[in-house]
Amino acid sequence: MVHDLMKITDIRIRIVKKDDNKLKAVASLTIDDCFAVHDIKVIDGNQGLFIAMPSRKTPEGSYKDIVHPLNTETREHIKELILAEYEKALAEAPAE
């Protein structure tokens, strides 16, 4: 298993508070206390919450991931961890 070799040592969530926005939060994660990935988006899509890895716009107008997992197992593992932290952050957020 790939995630047995790398350990996610920290996840930080910044909740985005806009009612009309599909973007719900932005996450940063740290791998093995030595490598950080910022700007992972938590998005509310047609089939529920998902994550979008950091990307940039190409000259043609499409978006390409800057950093991403190389296999489905790792992507799912990261998604599960980030969405769990997102739910925890929502529960801890002060009521408005």
C-alpha positions in Angstrom: 0.0 0.0 0.0 1.3 3.4 -1.0 0.0 5.3 2.1 1.9 2.8 4.3 5.1 4.4 3.0 4.0 8.0 3.4 2.2 9.4 6.5 -0.1 12.4 6.4 1.1 14.2 9.6 -1.1 17.3 9.5 -4.2 18.5 7.7 -5.4 22.1 8.1 -8.9 23.3 6.9 -10.0 26.8 6.0 -13.8 26.9 5.6 -15.0 29.2 2.9 -18.2 31.0 3.9 -20.2 31.9 0.8 -23.7 30.6 0.5 -23.8 30.5 -3.3 -20.4 28.8 -3.7 -19.6 25.2 -4.4 -16.2 25.7 -2.9 -16.7 24.7 0.8 -13.1 24.8 2.1 -9.4 24.8 1.2 -7.1 22.3 2.8 -3.4 22.0 3.3 -1.7 18.7 4.2 1.7 17.8 5.4 3.4 14.5 4.5 6.0 13.0 6.8 6.4 16.3 8.6 8.5 17.5 5.7 6.4 18.1 2.5 3.4 20.4 2.3 0.6 20.6 -0.3 -1.6 23.7 -0.2 -4.8 24.7 -2.0 -6.6 21.4 -2.1 -10.2 22.4 -2.6 -13.2 20.8 -0.9 -16.0 21.1 -3.4 -19.7 20.3 -3.1 -20.5 18.6 -6.4 -23.6 16.9 -7.9 -22.7 13.6 -6.2 -21.5 15.0 -2.9 -18.2 16.4 -1.6 -15.0 15.7 -3.4 -11.5 17.2 -3.4 -9.7 19.0 -6.2 -5.9 19.0 -6.2 -4.0 22.3 -6.7 -4.0 23.2 -10.4 -3.2 26.0 -12.8 -4.8 27.3 -16.0 -3.2 26.4 -19.2 -2.9 28.9 -22.1 -5.7 26.9 -23.8 -8.0 27.6 -20.9 -8.2 24.2 -19.3 -6.8 23.3 -15.8 -3.9 20.9 -15.1 -3.1 19.5 -11.6 0.2 20.8 -10.3 0.5 18.0 -7.8 -1.6 14.8 -7.5 -1.7 11.2 -6.3 -0.5 8.7 -8.9 -3.1 6.1 -8.0 -6.7 5.8 -7.0 -5.9 4.2 -3.6 -3.8 7.2 -2.5 -6.3 9.7 -3.9 -9.1 8.0 -1.9 -7.0 7.9 1.2 -6.2 11.6 1.0 -9.9 12.4 0.2 -11.1 10.5 3.2 -8.7 12.2 5.6 -9.4 15.7 4.2 -13.2 15.2 4.3 -13.1 13.9 7.8 -11.1 17.0 8.9 -13.6 19.2 7.0 -16.5 17.6 8.9 -14.6 18.1 12.2 -13.9 21.7 11.4 -17.6 22.3 10.5 -18.6 20.8 13.9 -16.1 23.0 15.8 -17.0 26.2 13.9 -18.8 28.9 15.9 -22.4 29.4 15.0 -23.3 32.5 13.1 
